[in-house]
Amino acid sequence: MILFFDIDGTLIDEKSHAMPESASKAIEAARRNGHICAVNTGRTGKLVKPDRKRLAGFDAFIMGCGTMITLYGKVLYHRTFSEREARDIIEALDRFGIDAVLEGYENNFCDRPDRIRTETFRKFISRFADAGYGSFEDAAGHFDKFYAYADSADAVGAFAEEFGDRLDFVDRKKGFFEIMPKGCSKAIAMKRLAEELDIPMEQTAALGDSSNDIPMLQCAGIGIAMGNATADVKEAADYITDPLGDDGVRNALKRLGVI
């Protein structure tokens, strides 16, 4: 089987930033038994890098909600916004009054502090301040997706109407949206990887906990929600395992019969 795992809230605790030992040992056991283990995350490469050591046991990485796929260290797919696309997006974000962080493999980019419009977004980006940000002026041609916030639904609606044929949107609730190039998602990337490995989708399983994991769970042969998942994710899953901190990954892999 190919086993797909989200990172935050599925493999790594969002508060302690640790991976339970039971999860890492279960993944090692699954790989010894001949199964392919793949990370499938909304994080782009910049935010995956700090956890590379603890994720070293994985065979494949799907990053940026499907904008990049690597297998055994080789890049299979990478979709980056062109300079023209990037400039159109940045101009429209400003025009519609939407705050955003632009996320790439090598760097993330944020607007100047005096141009950030909302305190909500200011608090959000402060969580990742240690990773550092490039400037919007340097972002064109160097980001794969973006994470946006607006306290006006009308602003997001107008932006989505203008870019609906070029972008895919995931509603992360409370005014936040994860936005990718059209045709990029965790689910589409799963199919690309499965095709590369010549493994049917019926022989896949996925574990996740948040709204951007729903397409992944629905696409997999078996979709598993973590016990700490949001209600919409649990509703989309085939079954619910225990929370991450209660050996949820290990128990899910046992139930699948891969360990």
PAMARTI-812249 format. One line per field, with one value per residue: x, y, z of N, C-alpha, C in turn; residue number from 1. Coordinates in steps of 0.001 Angstrom, whole numbers. Atoms other than C-alpha are relative to their C-alpha. Example, Ala and Ser with C-alpha at 12.3 -4.5 7.8 and 13.67 -1.06 7.14 Angstrom:
<rs>
n_c1 = 890/-820
n_c2 = -1190/-1190
n_c3 = 0/-60
ca_c1 = 12300/13670
ca_c2 = -4500/-1060
ca_c3 = 7800/7140
c_c1 = 900/-770
c_c2 = 1200/1090
c_c3 = 0/730
i = 1/2
</rs>
This chain:
<rs>
n_c1 = 829/-588/605/-192/146/-159/-988/452/1188/87/-1294/-691/905/-127/-416/-1320/-848/-669/669/9/-877/817/245/-1218/-280/1007/-350/-1161/479/737/-985/-668/949/92/939/-558/521/-133/543/880/177/193/-1261/-968/-1311/-585/484/-275/-1421/-333/379/-528/-630/1003/760/-984/379/1051/-449/461/543/894/-55/726/1307/-127/-779/-1307/-68/-1311/-18/-1381/-855/80/1189/871/922/-93/746/-243/607/-927/-129/1213/1078/-277/245/1455/542/-407/742/1403/83/-39/1207/1164/-238/-157/-1330/-440/-1401/-259/-790/-780/-892/-1199/280/1341/-71/1056/-17/-578/872/921/1024/899/1233/781/-723/124/-1061/-1280/-242/-224/-1346/-992/-270/-1063/-995/-1355/-398/-387/794/-454/942/851/-738/-868/762/477/-711/-633/932/809/1366/24/951/565/1027/730/1144/1159/341/174/-1323/-427/888/-378/-1289/258/697/-967/-1050/564/-449/-1445/-387/876/117/434/482/-537/944/-261/-607/-1261/99/-1222/269/-997/278/1080/-422/-889/630/-559/577/-569/-1391/36/194/-1249/-991/444/-250/-1447/-370/836/820/1361/460/666/-1018/-550/711/-448/320/-19/749/552/863/-706/-207/1222/-176/-925/725/1014/-683/-676/814/536/-276/17/-90/-554/987/-44/368/1195/1224/208/-932/535/1161/-458/-865/595/86/-735/-925/-182/-787/-1431/-689/456/-457/941/-628/-280/1239/556/-775/361/1314/-180/-703/-1312/-993
n_c2 = -1198/-1316/-616/-1453/-610/-1428/-228/-698/588/1408/576/-867/-753/-1426/-748/436/112/1297/1164/1089/1120/1083/-304/229/1435/626/-307/847/1375/83/3/1312/959/-200/-1053/-1319/-1017/-1313/-1207/-770/-1166/-1325/-739/44/463/-872/358/1416/175/125/1318/1029/1099/914/560/607/1361/54/272/-1036/-1217/-887/-1246/-1138/449/603/-782/624/1412/641/1435/408/-1164/-517/-817/514/-1048/-1256/-1085/-1313/-1101/-766/-1403/-717/438/-503/-1444/-177/382/-987/-1232/181/68/-1382/-689/466/-146/1327/320/1322/422/717/1120/664/1076/-549/-1099/-565/-1443/-743/-1432/-816/-52/-1130/246/1068/-724/529/538/1456/537/-335/1038/1260/96/-54/1379/553/-1065/546/538/-1134/-276/-918/-1083/152/-482/1083/1249/416/1139/803/611/1076/-128/-1053/127/-1349/-330/-1269/-52/-303/1080/-595/-138/1332/391/-727/554/1344/-126/-425/1000/1344/878/172/415/843/-554/827/-835/452/-523/-1234/-1007/461/834/542/-223/663/-48/876/1370/504/335/1203/1168/149/424/1425/765/-85/872/1389/360/165/1254/1062/561/-526/-808/883/474/-1150/-476/-1341/-456/-1447/-575/-1335/-124/220/1449/676/631/1121/1116/453/589/1232/1201/-88/-1293/126/-1263/66/-275/-1435/-694/-838/762/239/1046/1259/350/424/1173/1340/240/-935/628/-754/-1229/166/263/1289/1042/67/493/1432/768/5/915/1355/310/225/1266/-207/313
n_c3 = 0/-251/-1179/51/-1315/-256/-1066/-1209/-615/394/-373/-964/-864/316/-1190/-465/1190/-74/566/-972/329/556/1414/783/38/853/1394/291/160/1264/1090/-14/557/1438/365/297/-914/636/-626/885/-869/555/-121/1097/-425/-1016/-1332/-241/-311/-1423/-516/907/-725/-558/1116/906/348/1023/1364/926/-594/746/-762/547/520/1320/961/183/-364/110/-290/-263/204/1368/247/1058/461/-744/645/-595/750/835/-426/401/-888/-1342/-58/59/-1308/-1004/276/-361/-1466/-463/482/-744/-1435/-588/-527/438/12/1240/-495/1027/-432/-628/-919/-88/210/-687/252/-1073/-1178/23/1010/-452/-302/-1117/-1146/77/855/-630/-1003/708/565/-1073/-412/845/179/-107/1308/824/1188/1011/264/1173/1169/482/23/1327/567/-1048/-951/573/-506/-1008/-1101/-5/-999/107/-908/833/929/1329/612/443/1084/1215/423/524/1279/1010/208/-118/1082/-99/-1345/-807/-1343/-1124/-1094/-1279/-999/-749/850/575/1193/576/1429/846/1435/435/277/-1047/-1284/-603/665/1349/-171/-361/1237/764/-616/171/1399/124/-663/581/-1076/134/-1126/-967/-925/-727/-1189/-367/-1347/-94/-1119/239/1175/1271/137/447/1320/-141/-593/948/1153/-385/-132/-1361/-608/-1458/-735/-1344/-1040/-267/1233/-15/248/1431/412/-516/816/1328/-115/-88/-1445/-850/-925/-1239/173/216/-1260/-545/930/1111/1228/-170/-39/1356/835/-435/542/1437/201/629/-1027
ca_c1 = 0/858/179/-284/150/-561/2022/460/-1993/-1473/2248/3469/1670/936/1605/4624/6005/6936/6138/4986/7445/4601/3968/7596/8001/4747/5880/9249/7414/5108/8099/9855/6703/7044/4610/5358/5016/4421/4035/1140/1146/11/3469/5799/9471/10478/8322/9025/12789/12823/11236/13275/15186/12106/10519/13620/11958/9464/9778/7900/6888/3865/4223/2286/-1072/181/2376/5507/6140/9427/10100/13307/14746/13936/11538/8643/6536/6832/4348/5491/3591/5285/6474/3437/998/2696/2530/-1159/-1876/97/-1570/-5035/-4379/-3538/-6511/-8999/-7399/-6427/-3486/-1362/1859/3283/4782/7601/10095/13059/11356/8097/7239/5274/4301/5836/4524/2964/946/-604/-4225/-5515/-4348/-5617/-3157/-359/-748/-888/2394/4142/3877/6388/8592/11617/11572/12029/10225/11319/9612/6758/9140/11267/8421/7510/8436/9386/6168/3942/809/-386/-2299/-4693/-6930/-9606/-12152/-14502/-16215/-16986/-13270/-12494/-15540/-14472/-10907/-12190/-14474/-11572/-9166/-11552/-10304/-6666/-6687/-8113/-9308/-9530/-11634/-9680/-12526/-12704/-11584/-8498/-8006/-5289/-4889/-3054/-2648/-5629/-5326/-3120/-4411/-3387/-5713/-4414/-835/-1718/-2899/289/2442/351/620/4406/4595/2027/-126/-3929/-5698/-7646/-4364/-3880/-4819/-4608/-4546/-5448/-7013/-7871/-10030/-7312/-7056/-10634/-9802/-6953/-9212/-11907/-9393/-7680/-8878/-9344/-9601/-8809/-9496/-7411/-9339/-8301/-9599/-12176/-15801/-15889/-12832/-14352/-17507/-15503/-13484/-14160/-13307/-11791/-8679/-7529/-5993/-2342/-1216/-3111/-1221/-3642/-1169/-31/-3584/-4681/-1844/-2665/-6290/-5151/-3085/143/1920
ca_c2 = 0/3677/5351/9133/11227/14877/16483/18970/17306/13932/13161/16113/17656/21310/22371/20264/20069/16430/13194/10432/7545/5138/6916/6850/3188/2254/3987/2206/-1111/-389/367/-2836/-4680/-3276/-353/3113/5916/9425/12794/14781/18282/21813/23003/23983/23028/26018/24854/21143/21616/22195/18754/16885/14851/13474/12856/11198/7777/8716/7549/10415/13995/15788/19428/22641/20895/19020/21700/19582/15824/14073/10323/8958/12474/12966/15742/14253/17409/21066/23789/27326/30477/32221/35805/37087/34975/36034/39748/39460/37734/40213/43181/41714/40884/44543/45738/43606/44270/40666/39744/36790/34893/33550/30089/28536/25701/27906/30783/32315/35933/38469/42080/44894/45060/48489/47045/44139/45116/42894/41997/38450/37915/39673/37142/34271/35084/35730/31967/31360/34412/32274/30774/34239/35866/37361/40474/40655/42509/39344/36819/36762/33419/31913/30797/27780/28621/31182/31405/34342/36084/38735/39889/40668/37773/40153/40761/37047/36460/39139/37796/34242/35397/37055/34134/31177/29832/30005/29056/26399/27450/25534/27236/26920/28665/31931/34011/31950/30358/28114/28870/26836/26872/25336/21557/21239/19465/16773/14362/15032/14644/11287/10068/11324/9463/6280/6311/6741/3715/1723/1167/1435/4000/1161/188/3539/4941/8491/9980/13608/16026/19365/20715/20646/16879/16175/15706/13403/11241/11094/10151/7360/3781/4218/7657/7877/10885/11441/11497/15151/16013/18695/17603/18004/15767/13075/13196/12702/9748/6029/5709/7626/6527/7763/11230/11685/11728/8492/6397/7287/6646/3282/2136/3152/1206/-1824/-1656/-1413/-4571/-2993/-3582
ca_c3 = 0/-201/3147/3083/6226/6923/9244/11657/14017/12338/12702/14761/17710/16985/20597/21590/18006/18726/16913/19264/19426/18706/15383/14214/15157/13407/10205/10369/10754/7819/5585/6701/5651/2141/2240/842/3386/2050/3735/2258/3699/3059/4100/1286/1413/3531/6454/5972/6306/10107/10583/7957/10550/12247/8835/7382/7314/4606/1010/-632/107/-1299/-274/-697/-1165/-4209/-5775/-5295/-5217/-4427/-4363/-2826/-3052/-6744/-7798/-9772/-10035/-9081/-9956/-9153/-10078/-12992/-12542/-14456/-12427/-9206/-10023/-10941/-7623/-5514/-7230/-6669/-3012/-2487/-4530/-2581/812/1543/3785/2648/3114/-150/348/-1682/-1588/-674/1130/2295/1591/3578/2988/5043/8627/8021/5104/7028/7474/10281/13759/13173/10335/12199/15033/12550/10808/14123/14795/12001/12492/13404/9901/8422/5508/2231/905/-1592/-3908/-4202/-4364/-8071/-9596/-6235/-4537/-5111/-3092/-578/2676/2831/5324/5039/7570/4684/2909/26/-565/-749/-2941/-5417/-5497/-6059/-8860/-10672/-10233/-10135/-13466/-12343/-8674/-6357/-2902/393/3058/6319/8206/10145/7160/6228/2800/1376/-2333/-4994/-8777/-10549/-10628/-7546/-4453/-2032/-3857/-7378/-6144/-4586/-7978/-9623/-7115/-7297/-11082/-10845/-8530/-10556/-7474/-7789/-5606/-4009/-2352/-623/2761/4103/7606/8299/10728/9072/6253/3577/4225/3134/-592/443/2614/-51/-2751/-814/-831/2925/4537/8247/10464/13566/16831/17186/13691/12993/12640/8841/8464/10665/8581/5371/6696/6421/10086/12986/14843/18247/18742/17800/21439/22181/19619/16833/14001/15362/16030/12525/10899/13023/11929/8290/8808/7552/10874
c_c1 = 869/-784/356/-308/120/1067/-665/-1309/-191/1272/674/-1013/217/416/1417/1011/814/-822/15/893/-784/-270/1238/319/-991/323/1224/-433/-746/953/756/-893/-306/-951/731/-645/310/-587/-883/-471/-311/1261/791/1369/624/-405/126/1430/310/-313/554/600/-1031/-859/900/-408/-1033/598/-314/-533/-878/-104/-838/-1338/107/804/1392/-47/1440/-140/1456/979/-30/-1289/-774/-860/217/-691/208/-730/1071/86/-1262/-1179/178/-315/-1500/-639/319/-752/-1447/-195/-40/-1301/-1241/193/120/1440/391/1467/155/1034/713/893/1195/-302/-1492/129/-1198/137/620/-964/-1021/-1118/-928/-1230/-682/897/-49/1128/1367/363/315/1445/1080/357/1182/1133/1422/497/467/-856/794/-1059/-844/750/855/-760/-313/873/575/-989/-984/-1477/-7/-1138/-519/-1054/-644/-1157/-1267/-239/-161/1345/487/-855/364/1330/-205/-700/983/993/-518/444/1488/470/-1021/69/-425/-379/498/-781/510/770/1298/-259/1390/-235/1168/-284/-1105/550/990/-798/706/-484/614/1452/82/-116/1263/1049/-377/247/1491/438/-787/-769/-1402/-433/-741/971/713/-850/576/-482/101/-887/-659/-644/727/348/-1225/140/910/-726/-1035/608/578/-960/-667/423/-204/161/632/-1093/-70/-397/-1218/-1217/-205/924/-501/-1183/420/756/-795/-63/938/896/83/758/1490/722/-393/282/-907/591/250/-1275/-661/736/-227/-1333/71/668/1362/1136/-559
c_c2 = 1256/617/1476/617/1521/170/545/-583/-1465/-746/775/823/1497/839/-371/-72/-1300/-1068/-1109/-1157/-1139/214/-301/-1480/-732/227/-815/-1435/-173/-45/-1328/-1072/262/1084/1330/1016/1385/1086/704/1218/1275/844/-89/-354/812/-422/-1493/-186/-101/-1370/-1139/-1183/-980/-632/-765/-1398/-112/-166/1152/1188/700/1265/1078/-367/-462/779/-575/-1443/-465/-1464/-433/1133/606/788/-587/1096/1234/1091/1279/1057/712/1440/785/-379/595/1491/303/-289/1064/1314/-127/-125/1407/726/-391/72/-1312/-178/-1398/-219/-900/-1079/-737/-1086/556/1064/297/1517/679/1489/739/88/1127/-174/-1156/646/-438/-529/-1521/-596/291/-1050/-1331/-100/44/-1402/-589/1003/-537/-547/1102/129/863/1068/-305/411/-1103/-1288/-525/-1105/-947/-547/-907/112/1183/-223/1404/166/1341/-33/401/-1144/533/116/-1339/-465/668/-512/-1368/57/366/-1108/-1437/-971/-295/-580/-964/473/-1080/941/-577/575/1291/1031/-393/-904/-446/-45/-512/263/-994/-1390/-569/-248/-1219/-1242/-231/-471/-1465/-860/18/-961/-1469/-481/-242/-1356/-1199/-762/583/773/-830/-521/1169/288/1359/344/1516/517/1339/97/-211/-1472/-713/-586/-1220/-1233/-571/-711/-1370/-1191/-57/1342/-68/1381/-258/314/1460/825/881/-826/-309/-1082/-1363/-469/-546/-1324/-1310/-460/944/-806/837/1296/-311/-398/-1289/-1134/-155/-540/-1501/-824/-61/-997/-1452/-411/-252/-1338/148/-187/-1069
c_c3 = 0/1153/4/1363/-91/1093/1263/520/-341/363/1129/771/-196/1202/438/-1132/4/-715/1053/-448/-625/-1489/-835/-97/-904/-1473/-425/-271/-1318/-1183/-56/-623/-1470/-460/-214/943/-573/887/-1031/788/-775/79/-1309/581/1123/1406/291/503/1489/592/-843/752/527/-1085/-970/-459/-1105/-1399/-949/781/-1030/838/-670/-607/-1456/-1010/-226/487/-156/396/100/-350/-1387/-181/-1183/-614/849/-801/796/-825/-822/522/-342/900/1392/123/-65/1356/1042/-193/456/1512/586/-359/804/1514/736/467/-447/291/-1225/309/-1130/560/761/1040/21/-31/639/-324/1186/1182/-47/-1029/368/624/1286/1112/-7/-831/588/1050/-671/-493/1076/487/-762/-206/30/-1333/-932/-1246/-967/-223/-1230/-1276/-624/-282/-1396/-587/1019/1032/-727/367/953/980/274/1085/-337/972/-731/-979/-1419/-725/-543/-1172/-1313/-546/-654/-1352/-1117/-350/3/-1066/66/1328/595/1445/995/1132/1321/1183/649/-823/-662/-1206/-423/-1508/-839/-1474/-353/-314/997/1279/561/-732/-1377/88/399/-1252/-854/563/-190/-1425/-233/560/-524/1083/-118/1237/1047/1050/679/1224/363/1405/42/1103/-302/-1378/-1325/-214/-566/-1402/51/545/-964/-1198/319/-13/1360/583/1498/627/1358/1023/377/-1225/205/-435/-1482/-533/462/-846/-1367/26/-15/1447/735/935/1278/-280/-141/1283/678/-978/-1208/-1283/101/-62/-1374/-889/401/-605/-1515/-293/-643/1008/927
i = 1/2/3/4/5/6/7/8/9/10/11/12/13/14/15/16/17/18/19/20/21/22/23/24/25/26/27/28/29/30/31/32/33/34/35/36/37/38/39/40/41/42/43/44/45/46/47/48/49/50/51/52/53/54/55/56/57/58/59/60/61/62/63/64/65/66/67/68/69/70/71/72/73/74/75/76/77/78/79/80/81/82/83/84/85/86/87/88/89/90/91/92/93/94/95/96/97/98/99/100/101/102/103/104/105/106/107/108/109/110/111/112/113/114/115/116/117/118/119/120/121/122/123/124/125/126/127/128/129/130/131/132/133/134/135/136/137/138/139/140/141/142/143/144/145/146/147/148/149/150/151/152/153/154/155/156/157/158/159/160/161/162/163/164/165/166/167/168/169/170/171/172/173/174/175/176/177/178/179/180/181/182/183/184/185/186/187/188/189/190/191/192/193/194/195/196/197/198/199/200/201/202/203/204/205/206/207/208/209/210/211/212/213/214/215/216/217/218/219/220/221/222/223/224/225/226/227/228/229/230/231/232/233/234/235/236/237/238/239/240/241/242/243/244/245/246/247/248/249/250/251/252/253/254/255/256/257/258/259
</rs>
